[in-house]
Amino acid sequence: MTTTIATPQRAPGDLRSTARRRRGMLGLLAWLCGVMFFLPFAWMVLTSLHSESDAATNPPSVAAPLTLQGYRQFFGASTGVSPWPSLVNSFSASLMSTLLVLVLSIPAAYALSIKPVRKWSDAMFFFLSTKMLPAVAGLLPIYLIAKNSSMLDNVGLLVILYTSMNLPIAVWMMRSFLAEVPVEILEAASIDGAGLPTVLTRIIAPVVAPGIAATSLICFIFSWNELLFARVLTGVVAGTSPVFLTGFVTSQGLFLAKVCAAAVCISLPVLIAGFAAQDKLVQGLSLGAVK
């Protein structure tokens, strides 16, 4: 004779309470992660509002008097050096390179996903392999080419470089977004006689708009934050905002409050763009994640 041991069944109320506690723990963990990521920026903002003597104390004085002296120095109140040319150069190079990346990456991703070419996986690996070379390894030949072509200290050179740097990432991202486009929509468009430009602009672009926004924002951030090429290949005319930020580190020492004020001002355009497009960014980055 065999005996069976009955396993106790949990009540539906217990299951719901367990699920609520699990969601609460996950929510608390998410908040903790968010605070940890936000805390360095909040500390930078607080330091930028202190005087140099209060910012240099160890440990830092949190309750020190607030002042806007660091921001006045950033905008040239004491030095007479304006940051606006550098900010305009960064915005011009980042915006123009992002637009060029979209113009080139969307047709390439269309050819690699919706209308796949032969050995498309080899082409995708080639795009990815261009990011495996450290940027500093190509700095010398790029400098010599720019010097011989009289393009040093030129915003156009930065646009070309940023476009080539961000294009592989954009192709990979846009291919994953375009792979989620229903084939039935494209078949209906082809039956109606729509050409490739019409398909790309009126059918595919609205469907993958979140993906385009996410790709644009990421390429813009990468271009805005780039320092190595801008530091070596530019000078007085085409210097970008990260290059201008490095000018605050002088032989006299590191003025922490002034550097933090400059970093806050230079970070604001990217932060504003991120907050303005955060819904599209989340939709784009999560597109295709749930089947």
C-alpha positions as CSV (number, residue, x, y, z in Angstrom):
1,M,0.0,0.0,0.0
2,T,1.4,3.4,-1.0
3,T,0.7,6.5,0.9
4,T,0.6,10.0,-0.7
5,I,1.5,13.1,1.2
6,A,-0.7,16.0,0.3
7,T,1.1,19.3,-0.3
8,P,-0.6,22.3,1.3
9,Q,-2.2,24.6,-1.2
10,R,-1.5,28.3,-0.7
11,A,-4.6,30.5,-0.6
12,P,-5.1,33.1,-3.4
13,G,-4.7,35.8,-0.9
14,D,-1.3,34.6,0.1
15,L,-0.2,34.5,-3.5
16,R,-1.4,38.0,-4.1
17,S,0.4,39.3,-1.0
18,T,3.6,37.5,-2.0
19,A,3.3,39.1,-5.5
20,R,2.8,42.5,-3.9
21,R,5.8,42.1,-1.7
22,R,7.9,41.0,-4.6
23,R,6.8,44.0,-6.7
24,G,7.5,46.3,-3.7
25,M,11.0,44.9,-3.3
26,L,11.7,45.3,-7.1
27,G,10.3,48.8,-7.0
28,L,12.5,49.7,-4.0
29,L,15.5,48.2,-5.8
30,A,14.8,50.2,-8.9
31,W,14.6,53.4,-6.8
32,L,17.9,52.6,-5.1
33,C,19.5,52.1,-8.5
34,G,18.0,55.4,-9.7
35,V,19.3,57.3,-6.7
36,M,22.8,55.8,-7.1
37,F,22.9,56.9,-10.7
38,F,21.5,60.4,-9.9
39,L,23.6,61.0,-6.8
40,P,26.9,61.9,-8.6
41,F,25.1,64.5,-10.7
42,A,23.3,65.9,-7.7
43,W,26.7,66.2,-5.9
44,M,28.2,67.9,-8.9
45,V,25.4,70.4,-9.0
46,L,25.8,71.1,-5.2
47,T,29.5,71.5,-5.5
48,S,29.1,73.9,-8.4
49,L,27.0,76.2,-6.1
50,H,29.8,76.4,-3.4
51,S,32.8,78.6,-3.3
52,E,36.2,77.2,-4.1
53,S,37.3,77.1,-0.4
54,D,34.1,75.2,0.6
55,A,34.3,72.8,-2.4
56,A,37.9,71.9,-1.5
57,T,37.3,71.0,2.1
58,N,37.8,67.4,3.2
59,P,35.2,66.1,3.9
60,P,33.2,68.4,1.7
61,S,30.9,70.8,3.4
62,V,27.3,70.1,2.4
63,A,25.7,73.0,4.4
64,A,28.1,75.6,3.1
65,P,26.7,78.9,1.7
66,L,25.5,78.8,-1.9
67,T,26.9,81.0,-4.6
68,L,26.8,81.4,-8.4
69,Q,30.5,82.4,-8.6
70,G,31.4,79.2,-10.5
71,Y,28.8,79.9,-13.2
72,R,29.9,83.5,-13.5
73,Q,33.4,82.3,-14.1
74,F,32.3,79.7,-16.6
75,F,30.5,82.4,-18.7
76,G,33.6,84.6,-18.6
77,A,32.7,87.1,-15.9
78,S,36.3,87.2,-14.6
79,T,38.3,85.8,-17.6
80,G,36.4,87.3,-20.5
81,V,36.4,83.9,-22.4
82,S,32.9,83.0,-23.6
83,P,31.8,79.4,-23.8
84,W,29.2,80.1,-26.5
85,P,31.5,79.4,-29.6
86,S,32.4,76.0,-28.1
87,L,28.8,75.2,-27.4
88,V,27.8,76.2,-30.9
89,N,30.5,74.0,-32.4
90,S,29.5,71.0,-30.3
91,F,25.8,71.5,-31.2
92,S,26.6,72.0,-34.9
93,A,28.9,68.9,-35.2
94,S,26.6,66.7,-33.1
95,L,23.4,67.7,-34.9
96,M,24.8,67.5,-38.5
97,S,26.6,64.2,-37.8
98,T,23.4,62.7,-36.3
99,L,21.3,63.7,-39.3
100,L,23.9,62.2,-41.7
101,V,24.0,59.0,-39.6
102,L,20.2,58.7,-39.9
103,V,20.3,59.3,-43.7
104,L,22.9,56.6,-44.2
105,S,21.8,54.0,-41.5
106,I,18.1,53.7,-42.3
107,P,18.6,52.6,-46.0
108,A,21.5,50.3,-44.9
109,A,19.3,48.8,-42.2
110,Y,16.5,48.4,-44.6
111,A,18.7,46.5,-47.0
112,L,20.0,44.3,-44.1
113,S,16.6,43.5,-42.5
114,I,13.5,43.9,-44.7
115,K,15.3,43.4,-48.0
116,P,18.2,41.3,-46.9
117,V,21.3,41.2,-49.2
118,R,23.4,38.1,-49.6
119,K,25.7,37.4,-46.7
120,W,24.1,40.2,-44.6
121,S,25.6,38.7,-41.4
122,D,29.1,39.3,-42.8
123,A,28.2,42.9,-43.5
124,M,26.8,43.3,-40.0
125,F,30.0,41.8,-38.5
126,F,32.1,44.2,-40.7
127,F,30.2,47.2,-39.3
128,L,30.8,45.9,-35.8
129,S,34.5,45.2,-36.4
130,T,35.1,48.9,-37.1
131,K,34.4,49.6,-33.4
132,M,37.0,47.1,-32.2
133,L,39.9,49.3,-33.1
134,P,40.7,51.8,-30.3
135,A,40.2,55.4,-31.4
136,V,43.7,56.4,-30.4
137,A,45.1,53.9,-32.8
138,G,43.7,55.8,-35.8
139,L,44.5,59.2,-34.4
140,L,47.9,59.7,-36.1
141,P,46.8,58.8,-39.7
142,I,43.6,60.9,-39.3
143,Y,45.7,63.8,-38.1
144,L,48.0,63.5,-41.1
145,I,45.1,63.3,-43.5
146,A,43.4,66.3,-42.0
147,K,46.7,68.3,-42.1
148,N,47.5,67.4,-45.7
149,S,43.9,68.3,-46.7
150,S,43.9,71.6,-44.7
151,M,41.0,70.5,-42.6
152,L,42.5,70.9,-39.1
153,D,40.4,73.1,-36.8
154,N,37.3,72.6,-38.9
155,V,33.9,71.6,-37.7
156,G,33.3,69.8,-41.0
157,L,36.1,67.3,-40.1
158,L,34.4,66.6,-36.8
159,V,31.1,66.0,-38.6
160,I,32.8,63.4,-40.9
161,L,34.5,61.7,-38.0
162,Y,31.4,61.6,-35.8
163,T,29.3,60.2,-38.6
164,S,31.8,57.4,-39.3
165,M,32.1,56.6,-35.6
166,N,28.4,56.4,-34.9
167,L,27.3,54.8,-38.2
168,P,28.0,51.2,-37.2
169,I,26.0,51.6,-33.9
170,A,23.1,53.2,-35.8
171,V,23.0,50.4,-38.4
172,W,22.9,47.7,-35.7
173,M,20.2,49.6,-33.8
174,M,18.1,50.4,-36.8
175,R,18.3,46.9,-38.2
176,S,16.8,45.5,-34.9
177,F,14.0,48.1,-35.1
178,L,13.2,47.5,-38.8
179,A,13.2,43.7,-38.3
180,E,10.0,44.3,-36.2
181,V,8.1,46.0,-39.1
182,P,5.2,43.7,-40.2
183,V,5.9,42.4,-43.7
184,E,2.2,42.7,-44.6
185,I,2.4,46.5,-44.5
186,L,5.3,46.5,-47.0
187,E,3.5,44.0,-49.2
188,A,0.4,46.2,-49.2
189,A,2.5,49.2,-50.1
190,S,4.2,47.4,-53.0
191,I,0.8,46.3,-54.3
192,D,-0.3,50.0,-54.2
193,G,2.8,50.9,-56.3
194,A,4.8,52.7,-53.6
195,G,8.4,53.2,-54.4
196,L,11.4,52.9,-52.0
197,P,11.4,56.6,-51.0
198,T,7.7,56.5,-50.2
199,V,8.1,53.2,-48.3
200,L,10.9,54.7,-46.2
201,T,9.4,58.1,-45.5
202,R,5.6,57.4,-45.2
203,I,5.4,53.8,-44.0
204,I,8.6,52.6,-42.2
205,A,9.5,55.9,-40.6
206,P,6.3,56.3,-38.6
207,V,6.3,52.7,-37.5
208,V,9.9,52.8,-36.2
209,A,9.8,56.4,-35.0
210,P,10.7,55.4,-31.4
211,G,13.7,53.5,-32.7
212,I,14.8,56.5,-34.8
213,A,14.4,58.8,-31.7
214,A,16.5,56.4,-29.6
215,T,19.2,56.1,-32.3
216,S,19.3,59.8,-32.8
217,L,19.6,60.6,-29.1
218,I,22.4,58.0,-28.6
219,C,24.4,59.3,-31.6
220,F,23.9,62.9,-30.4
221,I,25.2,62.0,-26.9
222,F,28.2,60.2,-28.3
223,S,29.1,63.1,-30.6
224,W,28.5,65.7,-27.9
225,N,30.8,63.9,-25.3
226,E,33.6,63.1,-27.7
227,L,36.9,64.5,-26.5
228,L,39.9,62.7,-28.1
229,F,39.6,63.8,-31.7
230,A,38.2,67.2,-30.9
231,R,41.1,67.8,-28.5
232,V,43.8,66.9,-31.1
233,L,42.2,68.0,-34.4
234,T,40.7,71.4,-33.3
235,G,42.1,74.6,-31.9
236,V,40.7,78.1,-31.5
237,V,38.0,78.0,-34.2
238,A,36.4,74.6,-34.0
239,G,37.0,73.7,-30.4
240,T,34.0,71.9,-28.8
241,S,32.5,72.1,-25.3
242,P,34.5,69.1,-23.9
243,V,37.7,70.8,-25.1
244,F,36.6,74.0,-23.5
245,L,36.0,72.1,-20.3
246,T,39.6,70.8,-20.2
247,G,40.8,74.4,-20.2
248,F,39.6,74.8,-16.6
249,V,42.4,72.4,-15.5
250,T,45.3,74.8,-15.3
251,S,48.8,74.8,-13.9
252,Q,47.5,76.6,-10.9
253,G,45.5,73.6,-9.9
254,L,42.0,72.1,-10.2
255,F,39.3,74.6,-9.2
256,L,36.6,72.1,-8.3
257,A,33.6,74.5,-8.0
258,K,34.3,76.1,-11.4
259,V,34.9,72.7,-13.1
260,C,31.6,71.4,-11.7
261,A,29.7,74.5,-12.8
262,A,31.2,74.1,-16.3
263,A,30.3,70.4,-16.4
264,V,26.7,71.1,-15.3
265,C,26.3,73.7,-18.1
266,I,27.8,71.4,-20.7
267,S,25.7,68.4,-19.6
268,L,22.4,70.3,-19.7
269,P,21.7,70.1,-23.5
270,V,22.1,66.3,-23.4
271,L,20.0,66.0,-20.2
272,I,17.2,68.2,-21.6
273,A,17.2,66.2,-24.8
274,G,17.1,62.9,-22.8
275,F,14.2,64.1,-20.7
276,A,12.3,65.5,-23.6
277,A,12.5,62.2,-25.6
278,Q,12.6,59.7,-22.7
279,D,9.3,58.1,-23.7
280,K,10.5,57.6,-27.3
281,L,13.9,56.4,-25.9
282,V,12.3,53.7,-23.7
283,Q,10.0,52.6,-26.5
284,G,12.9,52.5,-29.0
285,L,15.3,50.6,-26.8
286,S,12.7,48.1,-25.7
287,L,11.3,47.6,-29.2
288,G,11.2,43.9,-30.0
289,A,12.2,42.9,-26.5
290,V,8.8,41.3,-25.8
291,K,7.4,38.9,-28.3
